[in-house]
Amino acid sequence: MRLLTKAEACRELRFSLSTLNRRIAAGDVPVKREPRGRRHRVYVMLDDEPPGHGKVADSELVAAQERIRELEAQVELLQGQLDQERQHNAGLVDELKAAQERRGPWWRFWQS
């Protein structure tokens, strides 16, 4: 059993402070109160193992690794497409500059 402050318990349980307080008042979340002068310090009592920190099943691990491989392949494909677009755009920039040079300085004057 672990004792956590309310702030720590909120982060671990992913509750807001008001939700945690309601659950404490309802008796859903066990607490330990330590006297501190006229007030009490409240510690939330949680199991030894935080939620989500259990063992992952082998099938889940295999599925996750497969998904990672799929996403890596997709990233590689998208990176290739991005490189092609960059090359295409660089070619368009070159064409635009060449067209502007062919028009000469009188083109800028005529456009105004």
Secondary structure, DSSP 8 states (H G I E B T S, - for coil): -EEE-HHHHHHHHT--HHHHHHHHHHTSS-EEEEEETTEEEEEEEE-SS-TT-S---HHHHHHHHHHHHHHHHHHHHHHHHHHHHHHHHHHHHHHHHHHHHHH-HHHHHHH-
